[in-house]
Structures are given as structure tokens and as C-alpha cells.
Amino acid sequence: MSKWNETPKTFEEISGVEFTDAKKDVRAFAPGLVRMGVLRMDVDNLGAIFRRGLSPDKCSFSRYSVLSRSLDYFFSGYINKIWESNDNYKNYTQIIYSGGDDLFIVGKWDIVIEMANEIYIKFKEWTCDNPDITLSGGISFVYPKFPILKAAEMSADEEKNAKNHKYIETEKNAISIFGYAFNWEYELKYLIKLKNTIKELLEKENGMPQGFPSDIYNLMQQANLFYNKEKNKYVIQNYQVIWLTAYNFKRALQRNKDELFAKFLTEWVEKIFTGQITEIKETKYHALQYLAIAARWAGMENR
């Protein structure tokens, strides 16, 4: 008979909770934020890849078979190698399904985001960085005891959001988190960089106040941002939020003399006033959206 702590992990356990008893009623440890990430990913435009992926003079049943088998090898085989290569993946995620051209994975919310990004990177390597073969996905974040079928539907909605995303001329090829889709190569990389900067400021002694992430996220919600199709941009309807943000940042500067935090706020006041980010001008999102989402992500990791 196997020991109780050698049995398959519950959703709470893969979310980071540790128990002291066989019934798993008494917690020995729990992270500051207990959430489960539910990830769905699949290959974009698979039908088009098969229709146009081979030149007319090279179309044959055997070539189509090789293409199909190569994709299936990645999802049914190589995904397991990725999972086994990282202790956090092995301890805090579970591959529910992976095969053909799609996958379904659950796990600790932050580890799932990390794993999704690595899967994308490895997929690009697997396809020799072919720009016509891309991958999109969506992640929903839920309590471990949340109905898994409903969580799967929520992640499907996130995935659909990623499939509808367009960055410059690149359609799809995105990941959707927190209800927003980001191109893997440009928007997500910038968001991760910004999140890490905010996290460092939150962890710094006398740095960013712990309430900053929730405050800036509330300001984004108050801004009544809407998508202008003609401009291909999100624009603010409630302009008072811009002035309110500048006022709040000025007060924060008066209360906090940390140089790095002061420089950060000064730079972002300008970005929010213009709505643009120099490093990623082509994005459709307003600067306030990037700041709020990155701050929320950093705040979740910092709990």
C-alpha cells in the first residue's frame, strides 16, 4: 500500500498547499496566494498549414503524414520532456492532456505562466522558427476547489481571446492572461520585464508601497478604456483618471524618497499622459493597461 503523501496530488497541493494528514484537512503550509492556473494551447491555423504548408510540387500523402506526425511528437512526447526538465513543473503542474496539436495543463498559477512561455519557446525551436507555424493559448486563474469544467471553459475563452489578437501584421501567436492577449515575442516580453521591475520595487525596503498594484488597477478600471477600431488603440474615456494618476504619483513621491521608485513614477506619468510606451509603440494597449496588469501580476507574486 502506498503512503498517503505518495498518492496523486490534489488541486490544492499542485497550487502550493502542503498538508500534515492523510485526509488532507490540516494545512502545514500555504503560499500567500493559493490559485490554480488552467492552461489551454494549440497550433494556430492548422488547416491553412496543411493546405498551404507544402508547395504544389511537393504535396504528397507521405509529406502530410510527416508534418502531422512531427506536430504530434511535440505535443505527445516533447511536452513531457519539458515537464520533466524542471522540478517546479513536476511538483506544481499536471498535464491533463497533450497530443495532436493542443494541450491542457493545470498547476500553480505562476508556474503555469512560466511553463506556457517555455512551451512556446521550445515550439518555435521545434518548428525551426517558422513564422507561419505559431501557437496561441489562454490561462484562467481560479481557486483550487473551483469547478474544473467551468475553469476549462474560462481558459477556452482566454484562448479564443488570444486567437483574435493582432499585433501589427501578426495575427494570433499570443497568450491571454488576466483577460488581455499579448503577442509572445514583443508584448509579453515587455510585460514580464515591467512586472519584474515592479516586483523588485515592491520587495525593496522603503520602495514601492504594497498597495500600489491594487491602486493602479482600480485606476485602470475607472478609466473606462475602450477599443477604437479606426485607431487600433485602446483610449481612455474618463480623462479625470489621468490627472488623478498624476496627483497620486506626486503624493507618493512626496511620501517616498527612494530614487528608483521616484524615477519609475516620473517615467510612467509621461507614459500615461501620452498613452504610449516608447519600447513598444505598435501595441494597441494604453500605457495604463500595461502598468496595471504588470502591477497586478507582480503583486500576486509578492503575496
C-alpha positions in Angstrom: 0.0 0.0 0.0 1.4 3.4 -0.9 1.8 6.1 1.6 -0.8 8.9 1.7 1.8 11.5 0.7 2.8 9.5 -2.3 -0.7 9.5 -3.9 -1.5 11.8 -6.8 -1.7 15.5 -5.7 -4.9 17.3 -5.2 -5.5 20.6 -7.0 -4.7 22.3 -3.7 -1.4 20.6 -3.5 -0.3 21.5 -7.0 -1.3 25.1 -6.1 1.4 25.0 -3.4 -0.5 23.8 -0.3 1.1 21.2 1.9 -0.9 19.0 4.3 0.0 17.2 7.5 -2.6 14.4 7.5 -3.8 11.7 5.2 -7.3 13.3 4.9 -5.6 16.5 3.7 -7.6 18.6 6.0 -4.9 20.3 8.0 -2.5 22.7 6.2 1.1 22.6 7.1 2.0 25.4 4.6 0.2 27.5 2.0 1.7 30.3 -0.2 0.4 33.8 0.2 -1.8 33.4 -2.8 -3.4 30.0 -3.4 -4.5 29.9 -7.0 -4.5 27.4 -9.8 -3.8 28.2 -13.4 -5.6 26.4 -16.1 -3.8 26.4 -19.5 -5.1 25.6 -23.0 -2.8 25.9 -26.0 -3.0 24.8 -29.7 -1.4 25.5 -33.0 -2.7 28.4 -35.0 -4.3 28.0 -38.5 -3.6 24.3 -38.6 -5.9 23.8 -41.6 -4.1 26.5 -43.5 -0.7 25.0 -42.7 -1.8 21.7 -44.2 -3.4 23.5 -47.2 -0.5 25.8 -48.0 2.4 24.4 -46.0 3.7 22.4 -48.8 4.4 23.7 -52.4 2.2 22.1 -55.1 5.1 20.1 -56.5 5.9 18.5 -53.1 2.4 17.7 -51.9 2.0 14.0 -51.1 0.3 11.8 -48.6 3.7 10.9 -47.0 4.8 14.5 -46.6 1.5 15.5 -45.0 1.9 12.5 -42.7 5.4 13.6 -41.7 4.1 17.1 -40.9 1.2 15.8 -38.8 3.5 13.3 -37.0 6.1 15.9 -36.3 3.5 18.2 -34.5 2.1 15.2 -32.6 5.6 14.2 -31.5 6.0 17.7 -29.9 2.7 17.5 -28.0 2.6 13.9 -27.1 6.3 13.4 -26.5 8.4 16.5 -26.1 6.0 18.3 -23.8 6.8 15.5 -21.3 10.5 16.2 -21.6 9.9 19.9 -20.9 7.8 18.9 -17.8 10.5 16.5 -16.6 13.3 19.1 -17.0 12.0 21.4 -14.3 11.3 20.5 -10.7 8.7 23.2 -10.3 6.8 21.8 -13.3 7.0 18.3 -11.8 5.9 19.4 -8.4 3.3 22.0 -9.2 1.8 21.2 -12.6 -0.2 18.3 -14.1 -0.5 17.6 -17.8 -4.2 16.6 -18.2 -3.9 16.2 -22.0 -1.3 16.8 -24.6 -1.3 15.4 -28.1 -2.1 16.1 -31.8 -1.8 19.9 -31.9 -3.1 21.0 -28.4 -2.7 20.6 -24.7 -4.4 21.2 -21.4 -2.4 21.7 -18.2 -3.3 22.7 -14.7 -0.9 23.8 -11.9 0.2 26.6 -9.5 -0.8 29.8 -11.2 2.7 31.4 -11.6 4.4 28.1 -12.6 1.8 27.6 -15.3 2.6 31.0 -16.8 6.3 30.2 -16.8 5.7 26.8 -18.3 3.4 28.2 -21.0 6.2 30.6 -22.1 8.8 27.9 -22.2 6.5 25.7 -24.2 6.2 28.5 -26.8 9.9 29.0 -26.9 10.6 25.2 -27.4 7.8 25.0 -30.0 9.5 27.7 -32.0 12.7 25.8 -31.8 10.9 22.6 -32.8 9.5 24.3 -36.0 12.9 25.9 -36.8 11.4 29.4 -36.0 9.0 29.1 -39.0 6.9 32.3 -38.9 3.9 30.6 -40.4 3.6 28.0 -37.6 2.6 29.6 -34.4 1.0 28.8 -31.1 -1.7 30.5 -29.0 -3.0 29.9 -25.6 -5.1 31.1 -22.7 -4.8 30.8 -18.9 -7.6 31.2 -16.3 -6.8 31.6 -12.6 -9.2 30.0 -10.1 -9.3 28.7 -6.6 -8.2 25.0 -6.3 -11.7 23.9 -5.4 -13.3 25.8 -8.2 -15.3 23.5 -10.6 -12.6 22.3 -13.1 -15.1 22.2 -16.1 -16.0 25.8 -15.5 -12.3 26.7 -15.2 -11.7 24.9 -18.5 -14.4 27.0 -20.2 -12.8 30.1 -18.8 -9.4 29.2 -20.2 -11.1 28.4 -23.5 -12.4 32.0 -23.5 -8.9 33.2 -22.8 -7.5 31.1 -25.6 -10.2 32.5 -28.0 -9.1 36.0 -27.0 -5.5 35.1 -27.9 -6.7 33.7 -31.3 -8.4 37.1 -32.0 -5.4 39.1 -31.1 -3.4 41.1 -33.7 0.0 42.8 -33.2 1.0 44.9 -36.2 0.5 42.4 -39.0 0.8 39.3 -36.9 -2.5 37.6 -36.1 -2.8 35.1 -33.2 0.6 33.9 -31.9 -0.4 35.2 -28.5 -1.1 34.3 -24.9 -4.1 35.7 -23.0 -3.9 36.2 -19.2 -6.0 38.4 -16.9 -8.4 38.9 -19.8 -5.8 40.5 -22.1 -4.0 38.9 -25.1 -0.3 39.6 -25.7 2.0 38.7 -28.6 4.6 36.3 -27.3 7.6 37.9 -28.9 7.1 41.6 -28.1 4.1 42.4 -25.8 4.6 39.6 -23.4 8.3 40.1 -23.1 7.8 43.7 -22.3 5.1 42.9 -19.8 7.3 40.4 -18.0 10.1 42.9 -17.9 7.8 45.5 -16.4 6.4 43.0 -13.9 9.8 42.1 -12.7 10.7 45.8 -12.3 7.6 46.4 -10.2 8.2 43.3 -8.1 11.8 44.5 -7.3 10.4 47.8 -6.2 7.8 46.1 -4.0 10.4 44.0 -2.4 12.8 46.9 -1.8 12.9 48.3 1.6 11.1 51.7 1.6 10.4 51.1 -2.1 7.0 50.9 -3.7 4.0 50.8 -1.3 2.3 47.4 -1.1 -1.0 48.9 -2.1 0.3 50.3 -5.4 -0.8 47.3 -7.5 -4.4 47.4 -6.4 -4.5 51.2 -6.5 -3.2 51.4 -10.1 -5.5 48.5 -11.2 -8.5 50.4 -9.8 -7.5 53.5 -11.7 -7.4 51.5 -14.9 -10.9 50.2 -14.3 -12.1 53.8 -13.6 -10.6 55.0 -16.9 -13.3 53.3 -19.0 -10.9 52.2 -21.7 -12.5 51.2 -24.9 -11.1 49.8 -28.2 -11.1 52.3 -31.1 -11.2 50.2 -34.3 -10.2 53.1 -36.5 -7.1 54.0 -34.4 -6.5 50.3 -33.5 -5.9 51.6 -30.0 -7.5 51.5 -26.5 -8.4 55.0 -25.5 -9.4 56.5 -22.2 -13.0 57.9 -21.9 -12.7 59.1 -18.3 -9.9 61.7 -18.6 -10.1 62.5 -14.9 -8.2 59.3 -14.3 -5.1 60.7 -16.0 -5.0 63.7 -13.7 -5.9 61.6 -10.7 -3.0 59.3 -11.5 -0.6 62.2 -11.8 -1.8 63.5 -8.4 -1.4 60.1 -6.7 2.1 59.7 -8.2 3.1 63.1 -6.9 1.8 62.4 -3.4 3.7 59.0 -3.5 6.9 60.9 -4.5 6.4 63.3 -1.5 6.0 60.4 0.9 8.7 58.2 -0.5 12.2 59.4 -1.3 13.6 56.2 -2.9 15.4 57.2 -6.0 14.5 54.2 -8.1 10.8 54.4 -7.2 10.8 58.2 -7.9 12.4 57.6 -11.4 9.8 54.9 -12.1 6.9 57.1 -11.2 8.3 60.1 -13.2 8.7 57.9 -16.3 5.2 56.5 -16.0 3.4 59.8 -15.5 4.6 60.7 -19.0 3.7 57.4 -20.5 0.2 57.6 -19.1 -0.3 61.1 -20.3 0.7 60.2 -23.8 -0.8 56.7 -23.7 2.2 55.3 -25.4 5.2 53.2 -24.4 8.5 54.1 -26.3 9.7 50.5 -26.1 6.6 49.0 -27.8 4.8 51.8 -29.7 2.9 49.5 -32.0 0.8 47.9 -29.3 -2.9 48.6 -29.1 -3.0 48.8 -25.4 -2.8 52.0 -23.4 0.2 52.5 -21.1 -2.1 52.5 -18.1 -3.2 48.9 -19.1 0.3 47.7 -19.2 1.2 49.3 -15.8 -2.0 48.0 -14.1 -1.7 44.4 -15.4 2.0 44.2 -14.7 1.5 45.6 -11.2 -1.3 43.1 -10.5 0.9 40.3 -11.6 3.8 41.5 -9.5 1.5 42.0 -6.5 0.2 38.4 -6.8 3.7 37.0 -6.9 4.7 39.2 -3.9 1.9 37.9 -1.7 
